């Protein structure tokens, strides 16, 4: 069994972290001691990580490298268009330019895709893979390429967001009720590429990490393609509880009776991740002795609440394990999300989660068992949840005891790899018999 995993980022954003972990797990499962150049799992990516964790037993392929030099302005032009589209959307007088801007962005993106697709086409031809597993690839290739490859080899497309089905990552309403599309890639992709995929793709299936994402896929594709629900998995050797006192010492946090909350996002200003509702909730309980640890990038820090501490971006397993263990409770406030790594990592570290009733978060946050749910549009409801756990530390301790056991039983790394392997073997058998 030879498998090619394709991700636009080698590691970094949440989807890339998940695909990177899967590649490592599959490589360890399929071939413990491969000869160099004969690995059974290959990992192809467009954007290399500056400090990715090493992947033993797995071949790395950096595709589309020349396109960065040959077409350096192209991604920038696309992003400029997306910003421009946001500006003109409120001014109907400028809408006459939108078709021209859209066509230009599509042309630029098509050229940008070309190099990545050419490299992948050659890699797939040379590698003679039994299965190709696409992950987040919206800035790397389009649906027509997936259709092409599905006619040659079994293809699985893992849906870390809605792009594979909806041609956009997420669509949601902001706290003020205004609609948001995140990111704004819809108009840079021809809708007919999805229609051609529905018509012409042959050996294609989708994998959804959450039940919510599986429902999104079924809503678009119905019974046209198989849709499998396979949650992410973590390695309990990476994420596990350490004493809170030790973790707080490592973070230079003073011991206190305050309730320690944790919020993590790659960008603290990401509107979809919704830090705002947590800050508004804290404003409703100004006298409550809590401290909020925020991990992630922040350009603007116009927050005047002294209870909020910014610890910067931390991405290593050791740093994250320490942060989760230092907190009494993690808070995940996304307006919409798939199966956030932050929830799983927190549970593996024995830290309960106050989580939004949105997307796939309730798959992991079970009321009273691994945490507590709230409406991500209600600061008052979140404030009530924080007040409730503050005055019942015994409840936190009882839920914390259950977290790690629940997570290891339902979201283990070995379980995820086993499910993927089973799907791959079944698809290979059907393909060879067709």
N, C-alpha and C positions, 0 to 999 in steps of 0.2 A: 504494500500500500504506500503510494507516494502522494503527498498532499502539498498543494501550494496555497498559502494564505496570503491574501493581498489586502494591504491597508495603506491609506494615503500617508499616515504618520507612522514612523517606526515605534514611537512611544511618546507619551506626553498627555494629550487630551484624554478624557475618560474612555472614549471608544477605542483609542489606540492602546491604552493601558489594558483594556479587556482583551483585545485581539492579541497583544503581545504575550499576555499571561496564557491564553489558550494555546498559542504556538509552542510555548515552553512545555506546557502540560502534555500536548500531543506528541512532541518530540521525545519526551521522557517515556511516554507510554509505548510508542511505536518502535522505538529503537534506542536501546540504552547505550550501545557502544558502536555507533556507525563509523565506518572508515571515512576519512576526509574526502569530500567530494561525492559521497554516496549517501548523504543524509536522506531520510524518508520524509522529512518535513522541511519545506522551504518557506521563507518569509520575505515577501516582496513589498517594498514601500517606496513612496516618492520623496518624503521628507525625513532625513535622518535625524535621530535624536542626538543631542549633545552628550548625554550621559545615560544611555539605555543600559539596563541590566543585561549582562551577557547571557546569551542563549546557547547552552551546550546542546550538541546533537541536532542543531538546526542551521540550515544554510541561509545566509542573508543575501538579498539581492536589492541593490539600490537602483531603481529604474527611473528613466526620464531625466537623468542627471544633465544631459546636454541642453535640455530645454530651458534650464535656468539661465544659461549663458546666451542661448540663441534667442529666447523669447522672454527675457527678464521683465520687460514692461507688461506682459500680457496679464498675469494675475492682478497686477496693480490696476490695469485698465478695467478689469471686471469689477474689482472692488470700488473703483471710482464710479462706475456706472451704478452699482447698487446704492451707493450713497446719494448719487444724483437722483435716482428713482425715488428715494425716500423724500428728497427735497421737493421734487416737482409733483409728487402725488397730492399735495395740498393745494396746488395751483393749477386749476384746469386749463388756464391760458397757455401753459407750457406743455400740455399733454400731447401736442402735435409732434414733439420731438421724441416721445417715448418709443414709437416703433423703430425709429432710426437708432436710438440708443440701445434698444433691445437687440436689434440685428447686429450692431457692432460688437456688443458684449458676447453674443453667441459665436460670432466669427472668431473673436480673440480666444474664447474658451475652447473652441473646436481645435484651433491650432495648438493650444496648450496641451489638450488631451492627446494629440496625435503622437507625440514622442513617447509618452508613457504607454500608450496602447501598442505602439510598434515594438517597444522593448518587451512588454509582457507577451505579445504574440510570439516573439522569438523565444522567450524563456519557456513558454508553454510547449512550443514545438520541440525544443531541445530536451526538456525535462521529462517528457512522456509521463505526465502526472495522471494518477487515477481520478483525482478530484481536485477542483479549484474552489476555494472558499473565499469569496469577496466579503469585505467588512465595510467600513466607511471609505468610500472612494469617489465622493461627489466632485472633488477637485483633482481627479486623476483620470477618470474615464466616465463614459455615460452608458445608458441602458442598451444602446445598440451594440456596444462591445460585449456586454454580458450576454446578449442574445447570440452573437457570433460564437463565443466560446462555448455556450451551452449546446451548440450543434456538434461540438467536437469531443466534449468530455463532460461528465456530470458536474454541475455547478450548484453550490449553495451560497446564498447571499444572506449574511447575518445582519439583521436590522438593528443597529445601535440607535438609529433615529428613524424618522418616517420617510427619508429621501427615496428609498427604493420603491415605495408605494405612492407617495404623495408628491414627489419631485421637490420637496422642501424638507428641512429637518423637523421643524415644529411650527405650528400655528396656534396662537393662544391670545387671550385678551390680557392686557396689562392691568395693573391694579386700578387704573383710572377708567377701565372699560374699553380703551382703544385697542384695535386689533394689531397684532404683531406677527410677522413671519420671520423665523429665526433659523438659519440666516436667509437673506433675501436672494435665493438662487433660482426661484421658480421660473422667472422669465428668461433666464439664460439657458434653459433647457427646453428643447422642443417637446411638446406633449406627445407628438406622434412617435417619439422613440419608445415611450412606454406602450403605446398601442401596438407598435411593431413587435415589441417583446412579448406581449400577450398573444400575438398571432403566430410568431415564428420561433420563439424559444422552445427547445425540446427537452433537455435534461436539466431542468431548473427547479430548485426548491428554495424556500425561505426559512430562516431560523430566527425566532423571536425570543429574546431573553426574558421578556415579561409577558404576562397574559394580556395586558393592555396592548402591547405592540402586536401580538398575534391577532388581536381583534382588528387592529388597523389594517393589517395585511389582508385579512379575510374580507374586510369591507371593500377593498379595492379589487382584489384578484379572485374572490369567491373560491370556487373549487378548481380554477384553472391550473394552479400550481400547489404542490404539497406545502403546508405551513407547519413547522414544528416548533414547539415551545421547549427551549433549553436554557435555563438560567445560567448566569455567570457562576464561576466557582473560584474560591480562594484557597491558598495553601495555608493550612493552620501552622506551618512552621514559620510563616512570615508575619501573620497577624494573630496575636494571642494577648491575653491580659498580662500586664505587669503592674506592680503595686502603684497605686495612685500617688502615694507620697514620693516614691522614687521618680516617677514621671514628672511630677511638678518640680522636683529639684532640678532635673535635667533641663526644664524650661525656665528655670530661675523664677518660679512662681512662689510667692510666700504662702505658707500654710494659713488657712483661715476657715471660718465656718460658712463662707460664701458658697452658694451653689455655682459650680463651674459648668458653663455651657460652651459648646464647640460648634463653630460653623466653618465649613470648608468649601471652597469653590476655586477653580483655576483663576477666574476673575471675579472679584467681589462686586464688581459693577455690572455683572451679567444680569439683565433684567429678568430673564427667565428663572434664574436661581433665586431671585426674590429675597435678598438680604433685607430689603426695605421693610417687609412685614415683621421681621424679627426686631428691628430697631424701633418700629412703631409700637410693638408689643411691650418692649422694655420701657418705653416712655409712659405706658399706662400703669406701670408698677415701679415708680421712681424710688420708693423707699425700700424695695426688696433687695436684700444684700446678695446680689448675683454678680458674676463676672463672665463676660463673653469673650472667648478666644476666637479670633478670626484669622484663618489661614488662607492665603491667596494673594493675587496681585491686586493692588488698589492704587489708582492714579490720584483720585480725589479722596481725601479722608476728612470730610467736613462734618465729622461726628463729634458732638460735644459731650456725650455721655462718658463720664470717667470710668464707667464699668466695662467699657469696650476696649479690648487690647488687640492690636494688630501685630501678628507674629511673622508676617511675610509669607512667601511661598515656600512650602516644604513638600518635597516629592519623594524622598527615599523611603523605603519601607520602615527603616528605623525611626525616622522623624515622624512619620504618620502614626506608627504604633505608639510612640511616646505621647503624641497629642491626644489620640483617642483615650489612652489610659489615664491621662491627666484630667479628663473631663468626667463629670458626673453623668451628663446627658449630652448627646449630639442632637443638633437641630437641623433638619433638612426641610427647606421651605419652598421647593421648586413649584412654580405655577404649572409646569408640565415636565415630565421626565420619564425615562424608560425604566432602567433598573440601576440607579446611581451606585457607583462603586463606594461612595462615602457611607451609604447605609450598611452594606455588607462588611466593609472594613471595621466600622464601629461595632457591629454585632460580634464579629470574630474576636474583637478586643474586650468583649464583655461590657460594652457601654451601651445602655438603652438609647433609643432614638425617639424624639418627638418629630414625627414625619407628616408631611402634607398628604392629604387624601387626593392624590393626583397621579396619573399614569400608572407605573408599575410599583410605586413605593409601597402600597398596601400589600404587595406580594411578600414583602420582607418585614414590615412593621405590623405586627399582630397586636391588637389592642389588649393591653394588660399582660402580654406574654413577652414581647420583645420591645415594647414601647407604647406610644400613644399617638393617635391621629388627630389632625385638626384641619380646618378649612384654610388653605393658604391665602385666602383673600380676607381673612378675619383676624386683625391684630388682637381683638378682644379675646377671641377663642384661644389664640396662642398664649396670650398673657395668663389666661385662666389655667392652661395646662402647666405653664412654668410655675405659677403660684401653687398649684396642686402638688407637684413633685417636690417643691421646696419645703412644704410643711409635712411631707410624708417621706422622709429619707428611708424608712423601712421598706416602703413600696419600691423605691429605686433599687435597693439592695436585692429584693426578691426578684425583680424583673432582670437585674444584671446577672443573677445566677443562671437564668435560663437562656440568655442571649447567645453565648458562645456555643452551647450545646445545640441549640436550634439551628444556628448558622452552619455548623460543621455537618450536621445531619442532612440539611437540605441544599447547601450551596458549596459543597466541597469541590476542590480542584479535580480530584480523580473522578468524581461523578460527572462533571462537565465533559472531561476528555473522553470518558467511556461512552457517553451519549453521542458525542460527535463521531467517534470511531464507528459506532454501530450504524449510524445514518450513512456514513461514507461507505462502509462495506456493503450495505444493502443497495445503495445507489450504483456502486461499481458492478454488482451482480446483475442488476437490471439492465445496465448499459451494455454489458458484455453479452447478455442474452437477447438484446434487441436487434 
